[in-house]
Amino acid sequence: MGFAHGDAREQTMMFPPTLEELVPQEHVCRVIDAFVSGLRMTDLQFVRVEPAETGRPGYDPRDLLKLYLYGYLHQIRSSRRLEAECKRNVEVMWLLGRLQPDHKSIAEFRRLNREAVSASGAQLIRLARKVGLIRGEWVAIDGSKFRAVSSAESVHERENVQRYLDELEKADQQEEVHIDPSAVAAALKELELHPEPDAHFMRTPQGKLPAYNVQVAVDAEHAIIVAQQVTTERNDMFSLLPMAVAAQQAVGVPAVLQVVADTGYSNAVQVEACEERGILAHVPPQRAMNNQGDGTLYDRRSFTYDEVNDSFRCPAGQTLRRGQVQKDRKRVAYQASAEVCAACPLKSQCTRTRKRTVYRHLYERTLERMRQRTTAEAMRLRRSVAEHPFATLKYRIFGHPKFLLRGRAGAATEISFATMVYNLKRMIRVLGLQQLKSEMVLA
């Protein structure tokens, strides 16, 4: 396959040291200051960039963005703890020019500028592209579960209310019961006011808990996160296409983008959609072998597909012809005739039913291309590039894999801050502080 820059990939296989091990923290503050000072806050749509003509002016969003970046860099995410740092931490005093915003102003900034914070992260990725830290040829995609704020009991209660409403709607359609409008209104109000309306129960290392599925796309050159997303999907099956397209846009829409992901992303429909956009997905195909009985009978590999006649040839040389198309299961059934199977000497090794059925996926050609592209080298690249960023995000930036903000929008804002800080750390490690600061000043 021929990957470029092997030394850079070997570097990503190791945990990057913390910034405390690399450089004095006052220099990191200067990098944060240089990055934020170079942002065009109005273009990024931060609120209150220009002070109002009347009344006391609000805090400059640049100062509060610097505060949050410093906080996430040091595992300080709560608005109250950030307020305390403004009064006791000399580095924060330097960053903010001795301003001391209260926790309400700090929290309000994060709430009002969710999209702008995400746009700032995209600006940092563009800077990384400009200085050559993003190659845009190979990208690894992976997902991991982060614990939501709400308790399991609270989410259970919300799901029970939703289940109750669904059952009422079904009964109403069948005209089987009399529905109390006040009970329905109360249930809808309870759902509307629930503090965690989006989180679902997901499998985490600590068990099945309310969580969000965080997706990242990581450029293989220097392990820079080029795209991220917070989803409510319990698995990764539907995340390949949106993450691959987001990564493609972030790295500059190359003619061909190679994307690697694990078996959990096996989705032939999305892989084919990726190919139409110039994205080649290296994903191990996940498929059943169409076993019969207890698995001791002939499986699908014993049957040869004839592409010209769109049929299968069985081990006895008989033909299984195309039958029903099962669109909901994305497959086509091929069957032999019951008379031929009844007279076949190999029937006892093939099926215990009247006739043998073999299924072919509607996207069989796509699955075969996936199989051919998925090599051991590609999977090693995926592990070395995509896995260590999550450890850094969870335990060196978050401190523990749990969100502080409620709802999917709040979780997405936290991930935007965290990935910005992660990328800053990677850029400092590769370029060094002085060069990175110089590039930010010139950008």
C-alpha beads as a LAMMPS data file, in Angstrom:
LAMMPS data file: protein, C-alpha beads

443 atoms
442 bonds

1 atom types
1 bond types

-500.0 500.0 xlo xhi
-500.0 500.0 ylo yhi
-500.0 500.0 zlo zhi

Masses

1 110.0

Atoms # bond

1 1 1 0.000 0.000 0.000
2 1 1 2.970 2.290 0.522
3 1 1 2.358 4.721 3.358
4 1 1 4.447 7.888 3.414
5 1 1 6.311 9.295 6.397
6 1 1 6.561 6.162 8.534
7 1 1 8.463 7.944 11.310
8 1 1 5.531 10.267 11.907
9 1 1 3.166 7.314 12.246
10 1 1 5.490 5.529 14.633
11 1 1 5.437 8.677 16.727
12 1 1 1.638 8.523 16.969
13 1 1 1.820 5.011 18.431
14 1 1 3.280 6.453 21.642
15 1 1 1.344 8.562 24.092
16 1 1 2.483 12.156 23.655
17 1 1 3.968 13.507 26.855
18 1 1 2.015 16.141 28.712
19 1 1 2.857 19.744 27.984
20 1 1 4.291 20.030 31.473
21 1 1 6.974 17.546 30.411
22 1 1 7.742 19.490 27.263
23 1 1 7.722 23.222 27.847
24 1 1 7.125 25.848 30.536
25 1 1 3.434 26.680 30.813
26 1 1 3.901 30.416 30.297
27 1 1 4.993 29.661 26.714
28 1 1 1.843 27.607 26.126
29 1 1 -0.184 30.607 27.311
30 1 1 1.526 32.695 24.656
31 1 1 0.507 30.180 21.978
32 1 1 -3.116 30.300 23.154
33 1 1 -2.966 34.098 23.144
34 1 1 -1.480 34.172 19.639
35 1 1 -4.064 31.733 18.256
36 1 1 -7.104 33.505 19.693
37 1 1 -5.780 36.968 18.858
38 1 1 -5.493 35.913 15.210
39 1 1 -9.138 34.785 14.955
40 1 1 -11.666 36.994 13.186
41 1 1 -14.331 36.782 15.842
42 1 1 -17.020 38.522 13.798
43 1 1 -16.542 36.149 10.850
44 1 1 -16.773 33.195 13.232
45 1 1 -20.035 34.685 14.569
46 1 1 -19.089 35.057 18.216
47 1 1 -21.690 37.117 20.033
48 1 1 -20.908 40.470 21.653
49 1 1 -17.717 41.018 19.667
50 1 1 -18.600 44.703 19.362
51 1 1 -19.714 46.324 22.635
52 1 1 -23.155 47.903 22.746
53 1 1 -23.426 51.679 22.506
54 1 1 -25.218 51.870 25.844
55 1 1 -24.673 50.189 29.163
56 1 1 -21.593 48.540 30.569
57 1 1 -19.667 46.587 27.879
58 1 1 -19.567 42.792 28.217
59 1 1 -16.461 40.664 28.323
60 1 1 -14.545 40.333 25.057
61 1 1 -15.240 36.816 23.687
62 1 1 -11.524 36.519 22.928
63 1 1 -10.758 36.624 26.652
64 1 1 -13.348 33.998 27.524
65 1 1 -12.205 31.721 24.679
66 1 1 -8.642 31.964 26.001
67 1 1 -9.927 31.102 29.462
68 1 1 -11.718 27.972 28.263
69 1 1 -8.746 26.771 26.209
70 1 1 -6.488 27.213 29.213
71 1 1 -9.024 25.438 31.404
72 1 1 -9.438 22.384 29.175
73 1 1 -5.666 22.228 28.821
74 1 1 -5.468 21.784 32.610
75 1 1 -8.575 19.611 33.131
76 1 1 -10.532 22.615 34.473
77 1 1 -13.917 22.564 32.759
78 1 1 -16.489 23.906 35.210
79 1 1 -17.371 27.598 35.116
80 1 1 -16.992 27.937 38.902
81 1 1 -13.481 26.491 38.873
82 1 1 -12.552 28.766 35.977
83 1 1 -13.866 31.733 37.969
84 1 1 -11.584 30.713 40.851
85 1 1 -8.580 30.440 38.507
86 1 1 -9.124 34.027 37.366
87 1 1 -8.573 35.171 40.965
88 1 1 -5.612 32.965 41.956
89 1 1 -3.725 31.776 38.854
90 1 1 -1.014 34.139 37.613
91 1 1 -1.023 32.598 34.116
92 1 1 -4.772 33.180 33.773
93 1 1 -4.339 36.734 35.066
94 1 1 -1.794 37.324 32.297
95 1 1 -4.033 35.765 29.631
96 1 1 -7.074 37.836 30.608
97 1 1 -5.321 41.037 31.615
98 1 1 -6.457 40.566 35.251
99 1 1 -10.128 40.346 34.313
100 1 1 -12.248 38.350 36.764
101 1 1 -15.487 37.246 35.066
102 1 1 -18.008 35.464 37.300
103 1 1 -19.086 31.879 36.636
104 1 1 -22.405 32.952 35.103
105 1 1 -20.667 35.046 32.449
106 1 1 -18.232 32.201 31.768
107 1 1 -21.001 29.608 31.399
108 1 1 -23.123 31.940 29.266
109 1 1 -20.241 32.408 26.810
110 1 1 -20.032 28.650 26.283
111 1 1 -23.804 28.382 25.832
112 1 1 -24.133 31.284 23.381
113 1 1 -21.138 30.465 21.198
114 1 1 -21.451 26.746 20.480
115 1 1 -21.242 27.097 16.706
116 1 1 -18.508 29.731 16.925
117 1 1 -16.368 27.477 19.132
118 1 1 -16.680 24.706 16.549
119 1 1 -15.731 27.179 13.804
120 1 1 -12.642 28.181 15.809
121 1 1 -11.565 24.538 15.872
122 1 1 -11.955 24.392 12.094
123 1 1 -9.778 27.494 11.837
124 1 1 -7.047 25.716 13.805
125 1 1 -7.240 22.760 11.405
126 1 1 -6.834 25.125 8.455
127 1 1 -3.739 26.523 10.146
128 1 1 -2.388 22.989 10.601
129 1 1 -2.936 22.366 6.887
130 1 1 -1.168 25.587 5.997
131 1 1 1.962 24.696 7.971
132 1 1 2.086 21.153 6.568
133 1 1 0.923 19.180 9.600
134 1 1 -2.004 17.622 7.720
135 1 1 -1.218 15.529 4.664
136 1 1 -4.799 14.688 3.695
137 1 1 -4.096 11.248 2.224
138 1 1 -4.918 8.778 5.003
139 1 1 -7.492 9.369 7.736
140 1 1 -8.470 6.993 10.549
141 1 1 -12.009 7.084 11.982
142 1 1 -12.980 5.760 15.384
143 1 1 -15.659 6.178 18.037
144 1 1 -15.804 5.948 21.825
145 1 1 -18.475 6.340 24.497
146 1 1 -18.454 9.301 26.904
147 1 1 -20.710 9.242 29.968
148 1 1 -23.627 11.693 29.994
149 1 1 -24.440 13.870 33.019
150 1 1 -27.831 12.391 33.905
151 1 1 -28.212 9.399 36.167
152 1 1 -29.381 6.045 34.880
153 1 1 -32.618 6.410 36.854
154 1 1 -33.418 9.727 35.192
155 1 1 -32.877 8.383 31.676
156 1 1 -34.866 5.227 32.511
157 1 1 -37.753 7.467 33.586
158 1 1 -37.555 9.489 30.383
159 1 1 -37.538 6.338 28.225
160 1 1 -40.520 4.927 30.132
161 1 1 -42.483 8.120 29.458
162 1 1 -41.559 7.935 25.769
163 1 1 -42.602 4.285 25.661
164 1 1 -45.926 5.192 27.279
165 1 1 -46.585 7.858 24.628
166 1 1 -45.658 5.455 21.818
167 1 1 -48.079 2.846 23.156
168 1 1 -50.840 5.444 23.424
169 1 1 -50.288 6.513 19.831
170 1 1 -50.432 2.904 18.632
171 1 1 -53.607 2.234 20.633
172 1 1 -55.187 5.445 19.316
173 1 1 -54.560 4.335 15.722
174 1 1 -56.296 1.033 16.457
175 1 1 -59.121 2.826 18.334
176 1 1 -58.825 0.389 21.226
177 1 1 -58.706 2.699 24.255
178 1 1 -59.952 6.018 25.509
179 1 1 -57.019 8.395 25.981
180 1 1 -56.947 10.984 28.759
181 1 1 -55.705 14.243 27.133
182 1 1 -54.432 15.598 30.461
183 1 1 -52.227 12.513 31.002
184 1 1 -50.779 12.891 27.526
185 1 1 -50.116 16.596 28.089
186 1 1 -48.367 15.827 31.396
187 1 1 -46.182 13.184 29.740
188 1 1 -45.232 15.527 26.897
189 1 1 -44.378 18.280 29.390
190 1 1 -42.176 15.862 31.323
191 1 1 -40.275 14.952 28.160
192 1 1 -39.915 18.591 27.176
193 1 1 -38.443 19.560 30.562
194 1 1 -36.133 16.569 30.940
195 1 1 -32.574 17.847 31.546
196 1 1 -30.956 15.166 29.327
197 1 1 -33.263 14.725 26.310
198 1 1 -30.762 13.047 23.978
199 1 1 -28.606 10.528 25.866
200 1 1 -29.271 6.801 25.493
201 1 1 -28.001 3.750 27.322
202 1 1 -24.779 2.518 25.725
203 1 1 -22.152 -0.078 26.563
204 1 1 -19.201 1.523 28.345
205 1 1 -16.265 0.019 30.270
206 1 1 -18.262 0.746 33.447
207 1 1 -21.376 -1.054 32.160
208 1 1 -24.510 0.032 30.340
209 1 1 -24.929 3.718 31.174
210 1 1 -26.387 6.927 29.670
211 1 1 -23.754 8.084 27.205
212 1 1 -22.958 9.705 23.876
213 1 1 -20.975 8.174 21.029
214 1 1 -18.093 10.512 20.159
215 1 1 -16.634 10.144 16.655
216 1 1 -13.262 11.470 15.506
217 1 1 -11.388 11.481 12.194
218 1 1 -7.604 11.653 12.615
219 1 1 -5.117 12.543 9.872
220 1 1 -2.342 9.936 9.768
221 1 1 0.526 12.360 9.186
222 1 1 0.769 13.777 12.724
223 1 1 -2.402 12.458 14.419
224 1 1 -4.273 15.772 14.126
225 1 1 -8.038 15.427 14.694
226 1 1 -9.604 16.929 11.571
227 1 1 -13.280 16.232 12.339
228 1 1 -15.383 15.262 15.336
229 1 1 -19.032 14.591 16.032
230 1 1 -21.212 13.650 18.997
231 1 1 -23.919 11.126 18.091
232 1 1 -26.699 9.299 19.889
233 1 1 -26.122 6.092 17.888
234 1 1 -25.326 3.067 20.036
235 1 1 -22.925 1.700 17.413
236 1 1 -20.738 3.059 14.606
237 1 1 -22.555 1.505 11.639
238 1 1 -24.066 4.783 10.394
239 1 1 -21.108 7.084 11.129
240 1 1 -18.696 6.193 8.315
241 1 1 -20.141 8.424 5.593
242 1 1 -20.732 11.604 7.644
243 1 1 -17.307 11.367 9.292
244 1 1 -15.502 10.571 6.033
245 1 1 -17.174 13.489 4.226
246 1 1 -16.386 15.850 7.125
247 1 1 -12.755 14.706 7.061
248 1 1 -12.594 15.148 3.294
249 1 1 -13.775 18.755 3.600
250 1 1 -11.395 19.451 6.493
251 1 1 -8.275 18.236 4.679
252 1 1 -9.003 20.203 1.514
253 1 1 -11.025 17.797 -0.680
254 1 1 -8.167 15.752 -2.171
255 1 1 -8.739 13.801 -5.389
256 1 1 -8.726 10.554 -3.385
257 1 1 -8.945 10.187 0.386
258 1 1 -8.080 6.853 2.001
259 1 1 -10.134 6.184 5.144
260 1 1 -9.521 3.343 7.587
261 1 1 -11.975 2.159 10.250
262 1 1 -12.764 -1.020 12.170
263 1 1 -15.459 -3.639 11.506
264 1 1 -18.055 -1.653 13.434
265 1 1 -18.236 0.757 10.468
266 1 1 -19.036 -2.014 7.966
267 1 1 -21.904 -0.548 5.960
268 1 1 -21.825 -1.319 2.243
269 1 1 -24.368 1.400 1.414
270 1 1 -22.212 4.075 3.029
271 1 1 -18.984 2.647 1.590
272 1 1 -20.444 2.897 -1.923
273 1 1 -21.575 6.474 -1.231
274 1 1 -18.020 7.246 -0.076
275 1 1 -16.580 5.832 -3.310
276 1 1 -18.851 8.103 -5.340
277 1 1 -17.268 11.055 -3.509
278 1 1 -13.654 9.977 -4.063
279 1 1 -13.271 8.360 -0.634
280 1 1 -11.885 4.811 -0.483
281 1 1 -12.916 3.091 2.744
282 1 1 -10.674 0.376 4.196
283 1 1 -13.189 -1.360 6.454
284 1 1 -13.335 -5.111 7.145
285 1 1 -16.714 -6.295 5.779
286 1 1 -18.994 -7.796 8.397
287 1 1 -21.213 -10.489 7.014
288 1 1 -22.803 -13.807 7.927
289 1 1 -21.670 -16.919 6.114
290 1 1 -25.231 -18.193 5.476
291 1 1 -24.669 -21.376 7.455
292 1 1 -27.296 -24.102 7.543
293 1 1 -28.325 -26.166 10.549
294 1 1 -25.618 -26.329 13.200
295 1 1 -22.898 -24.970 10.920
296 1 1 -21.679 -28.378 9.723
297 1 1 -23.502 -28.113 6.369
298 1 1 -22.208 -26.344 3.267
299 1 1 -22.018 -22.608 3.820
300 1 1 -22.075 -19.830 1.245
301 1 1 -18.401 -20.240 0.393
302 1 1 -19.183 -23.612 -1.138
303 1 1 -21.421 -21.982 -3.764
304 1 1 -19.982 -20.240 -6.845
305 1 1 -21.647 -17.128 -8.189
306 1 1 -22.137 -16.852 -11.967
307 1 1 -22.215 -13.150 -12.726
308 1 1 -23.232 -13.613 -16.374
309 1 1 -26.373 -15.598 -15.549
310 1 1 -26.918 -14.078 -12.078
311 1 1 -27.122 -17.486 -10.419
312 1 1 -25.215 -19.755 -8.039
313 1 1 -23.676 -23.156 -8.708
314 1 1 -23.876 -25.611 -5.813
315 1 1 -21.224 -28.258 -4.892
316 1 1 -23.226 -30.857 -6.843
317 1 1 -23.157 -28.694 -9.989
318 1 1 -26.831 -27.682 -9.851
319 1 1 -28.088 -24.110 -10.403
320 1 1 -29.697 -21.875 -7.767
321 1 1 -31.692 -19.202 -9.569
322 1 1 -32.470 -15.653 -8.512
323 1 1 -35.610 -15.320 -6.426
324 1 1 -37.045 -12.826 -3.976
325 1 1 -35.345 -9.469 -3.371
326 1 1 -35.456 -8.632 0.353
327 1 1 -34.871 -4.883 0.294
328 1 1 -35.323 -4.460 4.037
329 1 1 -32.422 -6.893 4.640
330 1 1 -30.474 -5.730 1.554
331 1 1 -30.153 -9.172 0.006
332 1 1 -31.363 -11.405 -2.818
333 1 1 -32.412 -15.024 -2.328
334 1 1 -31.219 -17.729 -4.751
335 1 1 -32.911 -21.122 -4.601
336 1 1 -32.651 -24.536 -6.194
337 1 1 -35.780 -26.446 -7.173
338 1 1 -37.224 -28.773 -4.566
339 1 1 -37.208 -31.700 -7.043
340 1 1 -33.501 -31.325 -7.816
341 1 1 -32.589 -31.017 -4.124
342 1 1 -34.686 -34.095 -3.242
343 1 1 -32.743 -36.231 -5.754
344 1 1 -29.309 -34.760 -4.918
345 1 1 -26.821 -37.226 -3.280
346 1 1 -25.250 -34.314 -1.342
347 1 1 -28.515 -33.078 0.185
348 1 1 -27.665 -34.450 3.650
349 1 1 -24.518 -32.253 3.614
350 1 1 -26.312 -29.192 2.247
351 1 1 -29.719 -28.596 3.831
352 1 1 -32.400 -30.144 6.015
353 1 1 -35.191 -28.223 4.277
354 1 1 -36.926 -29.053 0.993
355 1 1 -34.573 -26.854 -1.036
356 1 1 -31.394 -24.905 -0.425
357 1 1 -31.412 -21.104 -0.304
358 1 1 -28.311 -18.903 -0.614
359 1 1 -28.362 -15.125 -0.095
360 1 1 -26.322 -12.519 -1.924
361 1 1 -25.989 -8.985 -0.612
362 1 1 -27.420 -6.223 -2.800
363 1 1 -24.035 -4.508 -2.472
364 1 1 -21.950 -7.643 -2.941
365 1 1 -19.469 -5.990 -5.299
366 1 1 -18.911 -3.224 -2.769
367 1 1 -18.296 -5.765 -0.009
368 1 1 -15.757 -7.528 -2.211
369 1 1 -13.909 -4.256 -2.872
370 1 1 -13.909 -3.637 0.880
371 1 1 -12.402 -7.075 1.471
372 1 1 -9.665 -6.487 -1.103
373 1 1 -8.743 -3.071 0.329
374 1 1 -8.666 -4.212 3.944
375 1 1 -5.081 -5.271 4.603
376 1 1 -3.197 -5.965 7.818
377 1 1 -1.111 -2.840 7.160
378 1 1 -4.222 -0.653 6.948
379 1 1 -5.570 -2.063 10.211
380 1 1 -2.238 -1.448 11.957
381 1 1 -2.378 2.150 10.745
382 1 1 -5.889 2.492 12.157
383 1 1 -4.819 1.272 15.586
384 1 1 -1.722 3.470 15.730
385 1 1 -3.519 6.630 14.594
386 1 1 -7.118 6.468 15.850
387 1 1 -6.881 4.996 19.340
388 1 1 -4.461 7.147 21.328
389 1 1 -6.352 10.463 20.713
390 1 1 -9.276 9.104 22.744
391 1 1 -7.029 8.291 25.696
392 1 1 -5.710 11.846 25.571
393 1 1 -9.189 13.349 25.291
394 1 1 -10.618 11.232 28.100
395 1 1 -7.865 11.240 30.701
396 1 1 -5.498 14.133 29.932
397 1 1 -8.031 16.752 28.867
398 1 1 -11.365 15.708 30.382
399 1 1 -9.771 14.040 33.407
400 1 1 -12.436 11.337 33.174
401 1 1 -14.713 10.385 30.251
402 1 1 -17.825 12.219 31.429
403 1 1 -19.467 15.368 30.111
404 1 1 -20.343 18.314 32.320
405 1 1 -22.915 19.869 29.973
406 1 1 -26.330 18.367 29.341
407 1 1 -27.784 17.491 25.962
408 1 1 -26.134 16.627 22.694
409 1 1 -25.416 20.286 21.895
410 1 1 -23.627 20.782 25.196
411 1 1 -21.608 17.599 24.697
412 1 1 -20.619 18.742 21.201
413 1 1 -19.354 22.063 22.609
414 1 1 -17.196 20.262 25.144
415 1 1 -15.729 18.020 22.445
416 1 1 -15.004 21.088 20.304
417 1 1 -12.969 22.622 23.134
418 1 1 -11.245 19.322 23.884
419 1 1 -10.220 18.628 20.281
420 1 1 -8.922 22.184 19.909
421 1 1 -6.716 21.693 22.946
422 1 1 -5.634 18.248 21.739
423 1 1 -4.645 19.665 18.343
424 1 1 -2.767 22.529 19.963
425 1 1 -0.768 20.010 22.015
426 1 1 0.034 17.956 18.912
427 1 1 1.063 21.021 16.934
428 1 1 3.319 22.214 19.765
429 1 1 4.927 18.799 19.990
430 1 1 5.666 18.566 16.259
431 1 1 6.593 22.168 15.445
432 1 1 7.801 23.484 18.779
433 1 1 6.467 26.538 20.556
434 1 1 8.430 29.260 18.839
435 1 1 7.744 28.096 15.296
436 1 1 4.059 27.509 16.010
437 1 1 3.685 30.920 17.602
438 1 1 5.402 32.502 14.589
439 1 1 3.059 30.693 12.183
440 1 1 0.046 31.914 14.164
441 1 1 1.228 35.492 14.075
442 1 1 1.774 35.298 10.282
443 1 1 -1.550 33.536 9.590

Bonds

1 1 1 2
2 1 2 3
3 1 3 4
4 1 4 5
5 1 5 6
6 1 6 7
7 1 7 8
8 1 8 9
9 1 9 10
10 1 10 11
11 1 11 12
12 1 12 13
13 1 13 14
14 1 14 15
15 1 15 16
16 1 16 17
17 1 17 18
18 1 18 19
19 1 19 20
20 1 20 21
21 1 21 22
22 1 22 23
23 1 23 24
24 1 24 25
25 1 25 26
26 1 26 27
27 1 27 28
28 1 28 29
29 1 29 30
30 1 30 31
31 1 31 32
32 1 32 33
33 1 33 34
34 1 34 35
35 1 35 36
36 1 36 37
37 1 37 38
38 1 38 39
39 1 39 40
40 1 40 41
41 1 41 42
42 1 42 43
43 1 43 44
44 1 44 45
45 1 45 46
46 1 46 47
47 1 47 48
48 1 48 49
49 1 49 50
50 1 50 51
51 1 51 52
52 1 52 53
53 1 53 54
54 1 54 55
55 1 55 56
56 1 56 57
57 1 57 58
58 1 58 59
59 1 59 60
60 1 60 61
61 1 61 62
62 1 62 63
63 1 63 64
64 1 64 65
65 1 65 66
66 1 66 67
67 1 67 68
68 1 68 69
69 1 69 70
70 1 70 71
71 1 71 72
72 1 72 73
73 1 73 74
74 1 74 75
75 1 75 76
76 1 76 77
77 1 77 78
78 1 78 79
79 1 79 80
80 1 80 81
81 1 81 82
82 1 82 83
83 1 83 84
84 1 84 85
85 1 85 86
86 1 86 87
87 1 87 88
88 1 88 89
89 1 89 90
90 1 90 91
91 1 91 92
92 1 92 93
93 1 93 94
94 1 94 95
95 1 95 96
96 1 96 97
97 1 97 98
98 1 98 99
99 1 99 100
100 1 100 101
101 1 101 102
102 1 102 103
103 1 103 104
104 1 104 105
105 1 105 106
106 1 106 107
107 1 107 108
108 1 108 109
109 1 109 110
110 1 110 111
111 1 111 112
112 1 112 113
113 1 113 114
114 1 114 115
115 1 115 116
116 1 116 117
117 1 117 118
118 1 118 119
119 1 119 120
120 1 120 121
121 1 121 122
122 1 122 123
123 1 123 124
124 1 124 125
125 1 125 126
126 1 126 127
127 1 127 128
128 1 128 129
129 1 129 130
130 1 130 131
131 1 131 132
132 1 132 133
133 1 133 134
134 1 134 135
135 1 135 136
136 1 136 137
137 1 137 138
138 1 138 139
139 1 139 140
140 1 140 141
141 1 141 142
142 1 142 143
143 1 143 144
144 1 144 145
145 1 145 146
146 1 146 147
147 1 147 148
148 1 148 149
149 1 149 150
150 1 150 151
151 1 151 152
152 1 152 153
153 1 153 154
154 1 154 155
155 1 155 156
156 1 156 157
157 1 157 158
158 1 158 159
159 1 159 160
160 1 160 161
161 1 161 162
162 1 162 163
163 1 163 164
164 1 164 165
165 1 165 166
166 1 166 167
167 1 167 168
168 1 168 169
169 1 169 170
170 1 170 171
171 1 171 172
172 1 172 173
173 1 173 174
174 1 174 175
175 1 175 176
176 1 176 177
177 1 177 178
178 1 178 179
179 1 179 180
180 1 180 181
181 1 181 182
182 1 182 183
183 1 183 184
184 1 184 185
185 1 185 186
186 1 186 187
187 1 187 188
188 1 188 189
189 1 189 190
190 1 190 191
191 1 191 192
192 1 192 193
193 1 193 194
194 1 194 195
195 1 195 196
196 1 196 197
197 1 197 198
198 1 198 199
199 1 199 200
200 1 200 201
201 1 201 202
202 1 202 203
203 1 203 204
204 1 204 205
205 1 205 206
206 1 206 207
207 1 207 208
208 1 208 209
209 1 209 210
210 1 210 211
211 1 211 212
212 1 212 213
213 1 213 214
214 1 214 215
215 1 215 216
216 1 216 217
217 1 217 218
218 1 218 219
219 1 219 220
220 1 220 221
221 1 221 222
222 1 222 223
223 1 223 224
224 1 224 225
225 1 225 226
226 1 226 227
227 1 227 228
228 1 228 229
229 1 229 230
230 1 230 231
231 1 231 232
232 1 232 233
233 1 233 234
234 1 234 235
235 1 235 236
236 1 236 237
237 1 237 238
238 1 238 239
239 1 239 240
240 1 240 241
241 1 241 242
242 1 242 243
243 1 243 244
244 1 244 245
245 1 245 246
246 1 246 247
247 1 247 248
248 1 248 249
249 1 249 250
250 1 250 251
251 1 251 252
252 1 252 253
253 1 253 254
254 1 254 255
255 1 255 256
256 1 256 257
257 1 257 258
258 1 258 259
259 1 259 260
260 1 260 261
261 1 261 262
262 1 262 263
263 1 263 264
264 1 264 265
265 1 265 266
266 1 266 267
267 1 267 268
268 1 268 269
269 1 269 270
270 1 270 271
271 1 271 272
272 1 272 273
273 1 273 274
274 1 274 275
275 1 275 276
276 1 276 277
277 1 277 278
278 1 278 279
279 1 279 280
280 1 280 281
281 1 281 282
282 1 282 283
283 1 283 284
284 1 284 285
285 1 285 286
286 1 286 287
287 1 287 288
288 1 288 289
289 1 289 290
290 1 290 291
291 1 291 292
292 1 292 293
293 1 293 294
294 1 294 295
295 1 295 296
296 1 296 297
297 1 297 298
298 1 298 299
299 1 299 300
300 1 300 301
301 1 301 302
302 1 302 303
303 1 303 304
304 1 304 305
305 1 305 306
306 1 306 307
307 1 307 308
308 1 308 309
309 1 309 310
310 1 310 311
311 1 311 312
312 1 312 313
313 1 313 314
314 1 314 315
315 1 315 316
316 1 316 317
317 1 317 318
318 1 318 319
319 1 319 320
320 1 320 321
321 1 321 322
322 1 322 323
323 1 323 324
324 1 324 325
325 1 325 326
326 1 326 327
327 1 327 328
328 1 328 329
329 1 329 330
330 1 330 331
331 1 331 332
332 1 332 333
333 1 333 334
334 1 334 335
335 1 335 336
336 1 336 337
337 1 337 338
338 1 338 339
339 1 339 340
340 1 340 341
341 1 341 342
342 1 342 343
343 1 343 344
344 1 344 345
345 1 345 346
346 1 346 347
347 1 347 348
348 1 348 349
349 1 349 350
350 1 350 351
351 1 351 352
352 1 352 353
353 1 353 354
354 1 354 355
355 1 355 356
356 1 356 357
357 1 357 358
358 1 358 359
359 1 359 360
360 1 360 361
361 1 361 362
362 1 362 363
363 1 363 364
364 1 364 365
365 1 365 366
366 1 366 367
367 1 367 368
368 1 368 369
369 1 369 370
370 1 370 371
371 1 371 372
372 1 372 373
373 1 373 374
374 1 374 375
375 1 375 376
376 1 376 377
377 1 377 378
378 1 378 379
379 1 379 380
380 1 380 381
381 1 381 382
382 1 382 383
383 1 383 384
384 1 384 385
385 1 385 386
386 1 386 387
387 1 387 388
388 1 388 389
389 1 389 390
390 1 390 391
391 1 391 392
392 1 392 393
393 1 393 394
394 1 394 395
395 1 395 396
396 1 396 397
397 1 397 398
398 1 398 399
399 1 399 400
400 1 400 401
401 1 401 402
402 1 402 403
403 1 403 404
404 1 404 405
405 1 405 406
406 1 406 407
407 1 407 408
408 1 408 409
409 1 409 410
410 1 410 411
411 1 411 412
412 1 412 413
413 1 413 414
414 1 414 415
415 1 415 416
416 1 416 417
417 1 417 418
418 1 418 419
419 1 419 420
420 1 420 421
421 1 421 422
422 1 422 423
423 1 423 424
424 1 424 425
425 1 425 426
426 1 426 427
427 1 427 428
428 1 428 429
429 1 429 430
430 1 430 431
431 1 431 432
432 1 432 433
433 1 433 434
434 1 434 435
435 1 435 436
436 1 436 437
437 1 437 438
438 1 438 439
439 1 439 440
440 1 440 441
441 1 441 442
442 1 442 443
